[in-house]
Amino acid sequence: MSIKKLSDVCPLCERKIPDKCGNRHHLVPKLKGGTLCPTEMMHVICHSKLHSIFTEGELARDYNTVDKLLENEEIAKFVKWVQKRPDSFSDHNKQHSRKR
């Protein structure tokens, strides 16, 4: 039995993920039943951005694939911006006003 190795390239921004710069993103949040669902390794900044914009319910219901995430206008704008940064770039995402 082989174990699937998580990619060393972020599926959101398509930049290489250096050591200690990645987080596993559950495509369906664990709180919404995604404990056994697939995960994707992403840059910390990309993963944080998703959780700063979307609620757990929105992620589970509307954004449970990378393709669906990339279709979102705010995520597409973020990806275009972050792709110009070094692979190890990190920044803090502010909580989106819609989630407050």
Biopython code that builds the backbone (N, CA, C, O; Angstrom):
import numpy as np
from Bio.PDB.StructureBuilder import StructureBuilder

atoms = [
    (1, "MET", "N", (0.850, -1.174, 0.000)),
    (1, "MET", "CA", (0.000, 0.000, 0.000)),
    (1, "MET", "C", (0.899, 1.241, 0.000)),
    (1, "MET", "O", (1.789, 1.362, 0.842)),
    (2, "SER", "N", (0.668, 2.164, -0.943)),
    (2, "SER", "CA", (1.500, 3.357, -0.994)),
    (2, "SER", "C", (0.741, 4.546, -0.426)),
    (2, "SER", "O", (-0.475, 4.663, -0.583)),
    (3, "ILE", "N", (1.482, 5.423, 0.237)),
    (3, "ILE", "CA", (0.904, 6.622, 0.818)),
    (3, "ILE", "C", (1.148, 7.771, -0.150)),
    (3, "ILE", "O", (2.268, 7.978, -0.617)),
    (4, "LYS", "N", (0.081, 8.517, -0.445)),
    (4, "LYS", "CA", (0.215, 9.647, -1.354)),
    (4, "LYS", "C", (1.041, 10.740, -0.685)),
    (4, "LYS", "O", (0.721, 11.193, 0.414)),
    (5, "LYS", "N", (2.109, 11.157, -1.363)),
    (5, "LYS", "CA", (2.941, 12.242, -0.863)),
    (5, "LYS", "C", (2.290, 13.560, -1.249)),
    (5, "LYS", "O", (1.935, 13.771, -2.408)),
    (6, "LEU", "N", (2.136, 14.447, -0.270)),
    (6, "LEU", "CA", (1.605, 15.761, -0.576)),
    (6, "LEU", "C", (2.628, 16.517, -1.414)),
    (6, "LEU", "O", (3.833, 16.416, -1.183)),
    (7, "SER", "N", (2.141, 17.264, -2.376)),
    (7, "SER", "CA", (2.999, 17.985, -3.303)),
    (7, "SER", "C", (3.828, 19.043, -2.592)),
    (7, "SER", "O", (3.422, 19.577, -1.560)),
    (8, "ASP", "N", (4.991, 19.337, -3.156)),
    (8, "ASP", "CA", (5.809, 20.410, -2.612)),
    (8, "ASP", "C", (5.551, 21.715, -3.363)),
    (8, "ASP", "O", (6.300, 22.683, -3.229)),
    (9, "VAL", "N", (4.475, 21.722, -4.157)),
    (9, "VAL", "CA", (4.044, 22.918, -4.877)),
    (9, "VAL", "C", (2.626, 23.250, -4.428)),
    (9, "VAL", "O", (1.749, 22.386, -4.412)),
    (10, "CYS", "N", (2.416, 24.501, -4.066)),
    (10, "CYS", "CA", (1.105, 24.936, -3.599)),
    (10, "CYS", "C", (0.104, 24.888, -4.755)),
    (10, "CYS", "O", (0.360, 25.473, -5.807)),
    (11, "PRO", "N", (-1.028, 24.205, -4.582)),
    (11, "PRO", "CA", (-2.001, 24.116, -5.669)),
    (11, "PRO", "C", (-2.732, 25.435, -5.918)),
    (11, "PRO", "O", (-3.355, 25.612, -6.965)),
    (12, "LEU", "N", (-2.659, 26.350, -4.972)),
    (12, "LEU", "CA", (-3.341, 27.633, -5.129)),
    (12, "LEU", "C", (-2.485, 28.606, -5.938)),
    (12, "LEU", "O", (-2.943, 29.135, -6.951)),
    (13, "CYS", "N", (-1.252, 28.846, -5.503)),
    (13, "CYS", "CA", (-0.406, 29.848, -6.165)),
    (13, "CYS", "C", (0.636, 29.229, -7.098)),
    (13, "CYS", "O", (1.290, 29.941, -7.860)),
    (14, "GLU", "N", (0.790, 27.908, -7.037)),
    (14, "GLU", "CA", (1.716, 27.160, -7.879)),
    (14, "GLU", "C", (3.191, 27.523, -7.648)),
    (14, "GLU", "O", (4.026, 27.374, -8.540)),
    (15, "ARG", "N", (3.497, 28.007, -6.419)),
    (15, "ARG", "CA", (4.893, 28.254, -6.050)),
    (15, "ARG", "C", (5.377, 27.089, -5.205)),
    (15, "ARG", "O", (4.574, 26.405, -4.570)),
    (16, "LYS", "N", (6.697, 26.855, -5.192)),
    (16, "LYS", "CA", (7.291, 25.794, -4.374)),
    (16, "LYS", "C", (7.087, 26.127, -2.896)),
    (16, "LYS", "O", (7.186, 27.286, -2.496)),
    (17, "ILE", "N", (6.804, 25.113, -2.098)),
    (17, "ILE", "CA", (6.606, 25.284, -0.660)),
    (17, "ILE", "C", (7.903, 24.886, 0.057)),
    (17, "ILE", "O", (8.219, 23.699, 0.138)),
    (18, "PRO", "N", (8.655, 25.865, 0.577)),
    (18, "PRO", "CA", (9.869, 25.539, 1.330)),
    (18, "PRO", "C", (9.522, 24.829, 2.643)),
    (18, "PRO", "O", (8.379, 24.880, 3.098)),
    (19, "ASP", "N", (10.512, 24.170, 3.245)),
    (19, "ASP", "CA", (10.309, 23.518, 4.538)),
    (19, "ASP", "C", (9.737, 24.510, 5.551)),
    (19, "ASP", "O", (10.151, 25.669, 5.599)),
    (20, "LYS", "N", (8.805, 24.055, 6.341)),
    (20, "LYS", "CA", (8.175, 24.820, 7.423)),
    (20, "LYS", "C", (7.381, 26.028, 6.933)),
    (20, "LYS", "O", (7.079, 26.925, 7.721)),
    (21, "CYS", "N", (7.041, 26.066, 5.658)),
    (21, "CYS", "CA", (6.230, 27.170, 5.115)),
    (21, "CYS", "C", (4.894, 26.666, 4.603)),
    (21, "CYS", "O", (4.189, 27.378, 3.888)),
    (22, "GLY", "N", (4.539, 25.426, 4.972)),
    (22, "GLY", "CA", (3.296, 24.850, 4.462)),
    (22, "GLY", "C", (2.367, 24.364, 5.560)),
    (22, "GLY", "O", (2.791, 24.044, 6.670)),
    (23, "ASN", "N", (1.092, 24.319, 5.217)),
    (23, "ASN", "CA", (0.028, 23.791, 6.087)),
    (23, "ASN", "C", (-0.861, 22.881, 5.257)),
    (23, "ASN", "O", (-1.030, 23.085, 4.055)),
    (24, "ARG", "N", (-1.423, 21.884, 5.906)),
    (24, "ARG", "CA", (-2.404, 21.035, 5.228)),
    (24, "ARG", "C", (-3.759, 21.736, 5.267)),
    (24, "ARG", "O", (-4.201, 22.195, 6.321)),
    (25, "HIS", "N", (-4.406, 21.813, 4.118)),
    (25, "HIS", "CA", (-5.753, 22.384, 4.038)),
    (25, "HIS", "C", (-6.724, 21.253, 3.762)),
    (25, "HIS", "O", (-6.603, 20.563, 2.751)),
    (26, "HIS", "N", (-7.692, 21.056, 4.657)),
    (26, "HIS", "CA", (-8.750, 20.076, 4.429)),
    (26, "HIS", "C", (-9.742, 20.690, 3.451)),
    (26, "HIS", "O", (-10.331, 21.732, 3.738)),
    (27, "LEU", "N", (-9.930, 20.059, 2.308)),
    (27, "LEU", "CA", (-10.833, 20.606, 1.305)),
    (27, "LEU", "C", (-12.247, 20.739, 1.864)),
    (27, "LEU", "O", (-12.970, 21.668, 1.504)),
    (28, "VAL", "N", (-12.642, 19.828, 2.728)),
    (28, "VAL", "CA", (-13.863, 19.980, 3.521)),
    (28, "VAL", "C", (-13.375, 20.113, 4.960)),
    (28, "VAL", "O", (-12.742, 19.194, 5.481)),
    (29, "PRO", "N", (-13.658, 21.248, 5.616)),
    (29, "PRO", "CA", (-13.157, 21.451, 6.980)),
    (29, "PRO", "C", (-13.526, 20.306, 7.930)),
    (29, "PRO", "O", (-14.602, 19.715, 7.829)),
    (30, "LYS", "N", (-12.610, 20.011, 8.847)),
    (30, "LYS", "CA", (-12.846, 18.928, 9.805)),
    (30, "LYS", "C", (-14.126, 19.148, 10.594)),
    (30, "LYS", "O", (-14.841, 18.191, 10.893)),
    (31, "LEU", "N", (-14.424, 20.391, 10.933)),
    (31, "LEU", "CA", (-15.646, 20.700, 11.687)),
    (31, "LEU", "C", (-16.914, 20.416, 10.891)),
    (31, "LEU", "O", (-17.999, 20.311, 11.463)),
    (32, "LYS", "N", (-16.779, 20.295, 9.597)),
    (32, "LYS", "CA", (-17.928, 20.029, 8.723)),
    (32, "LYS", "C", (-17.872, 18.619, 8.146)),
    (32, "LYS", "O", (-18.453, 18.354, 7.093)),
    (33, "GLY", "N", (-17.179, 17.722, 8.825)),
    (33, "GLY", "CA", (-17.148, 16.319, 8.425)),
    (33, "GLY", "C", (-16.001, 15.924, 7.520)),
    (33, "GLY", "O", (-16.031, 14.841, 6.935)),
    (34, "GLY", "N", (-14.993, 16.767, 7.389)),
    (34, "GLY", "CA", (-13.916, 16.498, 6.457)),
    (34, "GLY", "C", (-12.700, 15.800, 7.030)),
    (34, "GLY", "O", (-11.618, 15.878, 6.450)),
    (35, "THR", "N", (-12.851, 15.117, 8.159)),
    (35, "THR", "CA", (-11.675, 14.475, 8.759)),
    (35, "THR", "C", (-11.059, 13.413, 7.856)),
    (35, "THR", "O", (-9.848, 13.197, 7.905)),
    (36, "LEU", "N", (-11.858, 12.754, 7.043)),
    (36, "LEU", "CA", (-11.344, 11.716, 6.153)),
    (36, "LEU", "C", (-11.245, 12.187, 4.704)),
    (36, "LEU", "O", (-10.893, 11.403, 3.823)),
    (37, "CYS", "N", (-11.550, 13.444, 4.451)),
    (37, "CYS", "CA", (-11.497, 14.000, 3.092)),
    (37, "CYS", "C", (-10.063, 14.347, 2.717)),
    (37, "CYS", "O", (-9.197, 14.476, 3.583)),
    (38, "PRO", "N", (-9.823, 14.497, 1.421)),
    (38, "PRO", "CA", (-8.467, 14.836, 0.963)),
    (38, "PRO", "C", (-7.969, 16.164, 1.532)),
    (38, "PRO", "O", (-8.750, 17.063, 1.841)),
    (39, "THR", "N", (-6.650, 16.257, 1.659)),
    (39, "THR", "CA", (-6.017, 17.504, 2.077)),
    (39, "THR", "C", (-5.040, 17.933, 0.990)),
    (39, "THR", "O", (-4.574, 17.118, 0.193)),
    (40, "GLU", "N", (-4.744, 19.211, 0.973)),
    (40, "GLU", "CA", (-3.760, 19.773, 0.049)),
    (40, "GLU", "C", (-2.744, 20.538, 0.877)),
    (40, "GLU", "O", (-3.114, 21.284, 1.784)),
    (41, "MET", "N", (-1.464, 20.359, 0.573)),
    (41, "MET", "CA", (-0.426, 21.151, 1.219)),
    (41, "MET", "C", (-0.382, 22.501, 0.524)),
    (41, "MET", "O", (-0.292, 22.580, -0.702)),
    (42, "MET", "N", (-0.449, 23.580, 1.334)),
    (42, "MET", "CA", (-0.436, 24.942, 0.802)),
    (42, "MET", "C", (0.538, 25.783, 1.600)),
    (42, "MET", "O", (0.893, 25.436, 2.727)),
    (43, "HIS", "N", (0.974, 26.898, 1.012)),
    (43, "HIS", "CA", (1.746, 27.878, 1.769)),
    (43, "HIS", "C", (0.901, 28.337, 2.951)),
    (43, "HIS", "O", (-0.325, 28.385, 2.862)),
    (44, "VAL", "N", (1.545, 28.665, 4.034)),
    (44, "VAL", "CA", (0.839, 29.175, 5.209)),
    (44, "VAL", "C", (0.017, 30.404, 4.826)),
    (44, "VAL", "O", (-1.133, 30.532, 5.245)),
    (45, "ILE", "N", (0.594, 31.305, 4.036)),
    (45, "ILE", "CA", (-0.109, 32.529, 3.668)),
    (45, "ILE", "C", (-1.341, 32.227, 2.807)),
    (45, "ILE", "O", (-2.371, 32.884, 2.958)),
    (46, "CYS", "N", (-1.250, 31.252, 1.917)),
    (46, "CYS", "CA", (-2.390, 30.891, 1.068)),
    (46, "CYS", "C", (-3.490, 30.254, 1.914)),
    (46, "CYS", "O", (-4.669, 30.577, 1.762)),
    (47, "HIS", "N", (-3.096, 29.353, 2.799)),
    (47, "HIS", "CA", (-4.046, 28.692, 3.682)),
    (47, "HIS", "C", (-4.732, 29.706, 4.603)),
    (47, "HIS", "O", (-5.944, 29.646, 4.805)),
    (48, "SER", "N", (-3.962, 30.621, 5.150)),
    (48, "SER", "CA", (-4.521, 31.660, 6.023)),
    (48, "SER", "C", (-5.495, 32.550, 5.267)),
    (48, "SER", "O", (-6.526, 32.951, 5.807)),
    (49, "LYS", "N", (-5.168, 32.856, 4.026)),
    (49, "LYS", "CA", (-6.049, 33.707, 3.220)),
    (49, "LYS", "C", (-7.412, 33.058, 3.051)),
    (49, "LYS", "O", (-8.437, 33.730, 3.168)),
    (50, "LEU", "N", (-7.435, 31.766, 2.780)),
    (50, "LEU", "CA", (-8.721, 31.068, 2.623)),
    (50, "LEU", "C", (-9.570, 31.204, 3.875)),
    (50, "LEU", "O", (-10.763, 31.503, 3.805)),
    (51, "HIS", "N", (-8.935, 30.978, 5.031)),
    (51, "HIS", "CA", (-9.689, 31.016, 6.282)),
    (51, "HIS", "C", (-9.990, 32.436, 6.747)),
    (51, "HIS", "O", (-10.830, 32.634, 7.625)),
    (52, "SER", "N", (-9.312, 33.428, 6.166)),
    (52, "SER", "CA", (-9.644, 34.811, 6.509)),
    (52, "SER", "C", (-10.847, 35.307, 5.707)),
    (52, "SER", "O", (-11.506, 36.267, 6.107)),
    (53, "ILE", "N", (-11.132, 34.666, 4.592)),
    (53, "ILE", "CA", (-12.230, 35.097, 3.726)),
    (53, "ILE", "C", (-13.496, 34.272, 3.939)),
    (53, "ILE", "O", (-14.593, 34.822, 4.038)),
    (54, "PHE", "N", (-13.338, 32.953, 4.009)),
    (54, "PHE", "CA", (-14.492, 32.057, 4.013)),
    (54, "PHE", "C", (-14.777, 31.482, 5.392)),
    (54, "PHE", "O", (-13.865, 31.268, 6.191)),
    (55, "THR", "N", (-16.037, 31.238, 5.656)),
    (55, "THR", "CA", (-16.422, 30.515, 6.871)),
    (55, "THR", "C", (-16.211, 29.024, 6.612)),
    (55, "THR", "O", (-16.027, 28.606, 5.469)),
    (56, "GLU", "N", (-16.237, 28.237, 7.666)),
    (56, "GLU", "CA", (-16.116, 26.780, 7.521)),
    (56, "GLU", "C", (-17.245, 26.246, 6.640)),
    (56, "GLU", "O", (-17.024, 25.371, 5.803)),
    (57, "GLY", "N", (-18.444, 26.771, 6.829)),
    (57, "GLY", "CA", (-19.591, 26.335, 6.029)),
    (57, "GLY", "C", (-19.422, 26.641, 4.553)),
    (57, "GLY", "O", (-19.753, 25.815, 3.702)),
    (58, "GLU", "N", (-18.907, 27.832, 4.243)),
    (58, "GLU", "CA", (-18.678, 28.194, 2.842)),
    (58, "GLU", "C", (-17.626, 27.296, 2.208)),
    (58, "GLU", "O", (-17.775, 26.863, 1.065)),
    (59, "LEU", "N", (-16.563, 27.017, 2.954)),
    (59, "LEU", "CA", (-15.527, 26.125, 2.431)),
    (59, "LEU", "C", (-16.099, 24.739, 2.150)),
    (59, "LEU", "O", (-15.810, 24.152, 1.108)),
    (60, "ALA", "N", (-16.900, 24.214, 3.063)),
    (60, "ALA", "CA", (-17.472, 22.880, 2.898)),
    (60, "ALA", "C", (-18.477, 22.832, 1.747)),
    (60, "ALA", "O", (-18.491, 21.886, 0.959)),
    (61, "ARG", "N", (-19.303, 23.848, 1.664)),
    (61, "ARG", "CA", (-20.417, 23.855, 0.716)),
    (61, "ARG", "C", (-20.012, 24.330, -0.682)),
    (61, "ARG", "O", (-20.367, 23.704, -1.681)),
    (62, "ASP", "N", (-19.269, 25.439, -0.749)),
    (62, "ASP", "CA", (-19.053, 26.104, -2.030)),
    (62, "ASP", "C", (-17.623, 26.048, -2.559)),
    (62, "ASP", "O", (-17.409, 26.211, -3.760)),
    (63, "TYR", "N", (-16.649, 25.823, -1.694)),
    (63, "TYR", "CA", (-15.240, 25.920, -2.091)),
    (63, "TYR", "C", (-14.447, 24.694, -1.648)),
    (63, "TYR", "O", (-13.400, 24.821, -1.013)),
    (64, "ASN", "N", (-14.951, 23.503, -1.985)),
    (64, "ASN", "CA", (-14.330, 22.270, -1.513)),
    (64, "ASN", "C", (-13.380, 21.628, -2.526)),
    (64, "ASN", "O", (-13.002, 20.467, -2.378)),
    (65, "THR", "N", (-13.001, 22.382, -3.546)),
    (65, "THR", "CA", (-11.949, 21.943, -4.479)),
    (65, "THR", "C", (-11.044, 23.142, -4.768)),
    (65, "THR", "O", (-11.446, 24.291, -4.584)),
    (66, "VAL", "N", (-9.841, 22.870, -5.215)),
    (66, "VAL", "CA", (-8.916, 23.947, -5.562)),
    (66, "VAL", "C", (-9.484, 24.751, -6.733)),
    (66, "VAL", "O", (-9.381, 25.978, -6.749)),
    (67, "ASP", "N", (-10.082, 24.070, -7.712)),
    (67, "ASP", "CA", (-10.657, 24.776, -8.867)),
    (67, "ASP", "C", (-11.744, 25.754, -8.439)),
    (67, "ASP", "O", (-11.805, 26.874, -8.946)),
    (68, "LYS", "N", (-12.601, 25.340, -7.510)),
    (68, "LYS", "CA", (-13.658, 26.231, -7.028)),
    (68, "LYS", "C", (-13.064, 27.420, -6.273)),
    (68, "LYS", "O", (-13.560, 28.541, -6.393)),
    (69, "LEU", "N", (-12.014, 27.185, -5.505)),
    (69, "LEU", "CA", (-11.347, 28.279, -4.798)),
    (69, "LEU", "C", (-10.789, 29.295, -5.788)),
    (69, "LEU", "O", (-10.933, 30.501, -5.593)),
    (70, "LEU", "N", (-10.151, 28.807, -6.851)),
    (70, "LEU", "CA", (-9.533, 29.682, -7.829)),
    (70, "LEU", "C", (-10.547, 30.477, -8.652)),
    (70, "LEU", "O", (-10.201, 31.504, -9.237)),
    (71, "GLU", "N", (-11.784, 30.012, -8.700)),
    (71, "GLU", "CA", (-12.840, 30.735, -9.414)),
    (71, "GLU", "C", (-13.316, 31.969, -8.645)),
    (71, "GLU", "O", (-13.928, 32.865, -9.225)),
    (72, "ASN", "N", (-13.034, 32.013, -7.344)),
    (72, "ASN", "CA", (-13.450, 33.150, -6.532)),
    (72, "ASN", "C", (-12.613, 34.366, -6.905)),
    (72, "ASN", "O", (-11.389, 34.273, -6.993)),
    (73, "GLU", "N", (-13.262, 35.505, -7.124)),
    (73, "GLU", "CA", (-12.577, 36.715, -7.579)),
    (73, "GLU", "C", (-11.514, 37.205, -6.591)),
    (73, "GLU", "O", (-10.426, 37.611, -6.999)),
    (74, "GLU", "N", (-11.829, 37.168, -5.300)),
    (74, "GLU", "CA", (-10.872, 37.642, -4.300)),
    (74, "GLU", "C", (-9.655, 36.713, -4.210)),
    (74, "GLU", "O", (-8.528, 37.180, -4.047)),
    (75, "ILE", "N", (-9.880, 35.419, -4.315)),
    (75, "ILE", "CA", (-8.772, 34.460, -4.292)),
    (75, "ILE", "C", (-7.916, 34.613, -5.556)),
    (75, "ILE", "O", (-6.688, 34.584, -5.478)),
    (76, "ALA", "N", (-8.550, 34.774, -6.703)),
    (76, "ALA", "CA", (-7.810, 34.954, -7.946)),
    (76, "ALA", "C", (-6.924, 36.198, -7.872)),
    (76, "ALA", "O", (-5.780, 36.178, -8.328)),
    (77, "LYS", "N", (-7.450, 37.266, -7.303)),
    (77, "LYS", "CA", (-6.673, 38.505, -7.150)),
    (77, "LYS", "C", (-5.495, 38.283, -6.196)),
    (77, "LYS", "O", (-4.383, 38.738, -6.460)),
    (78, "PHE", "N", (-5.748, 37.580, -5.081)),
    (78, "PHE", "CA", (-4.688, 37.263, -4.124)),
    (78, "PHE", "C", (-3.596, 36.418, -4.778)),
    (78, "PHE", "O", (-2.410, 36.698, -4.605)),
    (79, "VAL", "N", (-3.986, 35.388, -5.526)),
    (79, "VAL", "CA", (-3.022, 34.495, -6.172)),
    (79, "VAL", "C", (-2.141, 35.280, -7.136)),
    (79, "VAL", "O", (-0.925, 35.087, -7.167)),
    (80, "LYS", "N", (-2.742, 36.155, -7.912)),
    (80, "LYS", "CA", (-1.971, 36.974, -8.852)),
    (80, "LYS", "C", (-0.936, 37.812, -8.098)),
    (80, "LYS", "O", (0.192, 37.975, -8.563)),
    (81, "TRP", "N", (-1.323, 38.342, -6.936)),
    (81, "TRP", "CA", (-0.426, 39.158, -6.122)),
    (81, "TRP", "C", (0.680, 38.310, -5.497)),
    (81, "TRP", "O", (1.853, 38.674, -5.573)),
    (82, "VAL", "N", (0.319, 37.190, -4.882)),
    (82, "VAL", "CA", (1.295, 36.393, -4.130)),
    (82, "VAL", "C", (2.276, 35.659, -5.048)),
    (82, "VAL", "O", (3.381, 35.325, -4.620)),
    (83, "GLN", "N", (1.899, 35.408, -6.277)),
    (83, "GLN", "CA", (2.806, 34.731, -7.204)),
    (83, "GLN", "C", (4.053, 35.566, -7.498)),
    (83, "GLN", "O", (5.066, 35.035, -7.953)),
    (84, "LYS", "N", (3.978, 36.849, -7.242)),
    (84, "LYS", "CA", (5.123, 37.740, -7.468)),
    (84, "LYS", "C", (6.063, 37.778, -6.269)),
    (84, "LYS", "O", (7.106, 38.429, -6.326)),
    (85, "ARG", "N", (5.711, 37.094, -5.190)),
    (85, "ARG", "CA", (6.509, 37.086, -3.971)),
    (85, "ARG", "C", (7.410, 35.855, -3.932)),
    (85, "ARG", "O", (7.129, 34.864, -4.606)),
    (86, "PRO", "N", (8.497, 35.907, -3.146)),
    (86, "PRO", "CA", (9.358, 34.729, -2.988)),
    (86, "PRO", "C", (8.579, 33.552, -2.388)),
    (86, "PRO", "O", (7.577, 33.753, -1.701)),
    (87, "ASP", "N", (9.040, 32.337, -2.648)),
    (87, "ASP", "CA", (8.355, 31.136, -2.155)),
    (87, "ASP", "C", (8.165, 31.145, -0.643)),
    (87, "ASP", "O", (7.168, 30.624, -0.142)),
    (88, "SER", "N", (9.105, 31.728, 0.085)),
    (88, "SER", "CA", (9.036, 31.716, 1.552)),
    (88, "SER", "C", (8.331, 32.946, 2.121)),
    (88, "SER", "O", (8.318, 33.133, 3.337)),
    (89, "PHE", "N", (7.743, 33.789, 1.268)),
    (89, "PHE", "CA", (7.072, 35.000, 1.733)),
    (89, "PHE", "C", (5.942, 34.657, 2.681)),
    (89, "PHE", "O", (5.159, 33.740, 2.432)),
    (90, "SER", "N", (5.866, 35.406, 3.775)),
    (90, "SER", "CA", (4.803, 35.206, 4.756)),
    (90, "SER", "C", (4.314, 36.568, 5.205)),
    (90, "SER", "O", (5.096, 37.511, 5.324)),
    (91, "ASP", "N", (3.034, 36.666, 5.450)),
    (91, "ASP", "CA", (2.407, 37.906, 5.872)),
    (91, "ASP", "C", (1.185, 37.520, 6.679)),
    (91, "ASP", "O", (0.732, 36.376, 6.623)),
    (92, "HIS", "N", (0.654, 38.460, 7.423)),
    (92, "HIS", "CA", (-0.549, 38.176, 8.209)),
    (92, "HIS", "C", (-1.773, 38.646, 7.450)),
    (92, "HIS", "O", (-1.816, 39.775, 6.962)),
    (93, "ASN", "N", (-2.770, 37.775, 7.352)),
    (93, "ASN", "CA", (-4.024, 38.140, 6.727)),
    (93, "ASN", "C", (-4.975, 38.682, 7.779)),
    (93, "ASN", "O", (-5.142, 38.094, 8.847)),
    (94, "LYS", "N", (-5.580, 39.785, 7.472)),
    (94, "LYS", "CA", (-6.572, 40.335, 8.389)),
    (94, "LYS", "C", (-7.882, 39.585, 8.158)),
    (94, "LYS", "O", (-8.185, 39.160, 7.042)),
    (95, "GLN", "N", (-8.650, 39.433, 9.232)),
    (95, "GLN", "CA", (-9.932, 38.772, 9.090)),
    (95, "GLN", "C", (-10.821, 39.618, 8.190)),
    (95, "GLN", "O", (-10.917, 40.834, 8.360)),
    (96, "HIS", "N", (-11.448, 38.986, 7.263)),
    (96, "HIS", "CA", (-12.332, 39.654, 6.330)),
    (96, "HIS", "C", (-13.530, 40.231, 7.104)),
    (96, "HIS", "O", (-14.061, 39.584, 8.007)),
    (97, "SER", "N", (-13.940, 41.431, 6.750)),
    (97, "SER", "CA", (-15.026, 42.090, 7.484)),
    (97, "SER", "C", (-16.326, 41.300, 7.426)),
    (97, "SER", "O", (-17.155, 41.415, 8.329)),
    (98, "ARG", "N", (-16.517, 40.507, 6.391)),
    (98, "ARG", "CA", (-17.741, 39.715, 6.240)),
    (98, "ARG", "C", (-17.825, 38.609, 7.293)),
    (98, "ARG", "O", (-18.924, 38.156, 7.614)),
    (99, "LYS", "N", (-16.698, 38.168, 7.832)),
    (99, "LYS", "CA", (-16.696, 37.075, 8.819)),
    (99, "LYS", "C", (-16.876, 37.562, 10.252)),
    (99, "LYS", "O", (-17.070, 36.740, 11.148)),
    (100, "ARG", "N", (-16.819, 38.849, 10.496)),
    (100, "ARG", "CA", (-16.905, 39.371, 11.853)),
    (100, "ARG", "C", (-18.289, 39.270, 12.417)),
    (100, "ARG", "O", (-18.523, 39.671, 13.557)),
]
sb = StructureBuilder()
sb.init_structure("model")
sb.init_model(0)
sb.init_chain("A")
sb.init_seg("    ")
for serial, (resi, resn, name, xyz) in enumerate(atoms, 1):
    if name == "N":
        sb.init_residue(resn, " ", resi, " ")
    sb.init_atom(name, np.array(xyz, "f"), 0.0, 1.0, " ", f" {name:<3s}", serial, name[0])
structure = sb.get_structure()
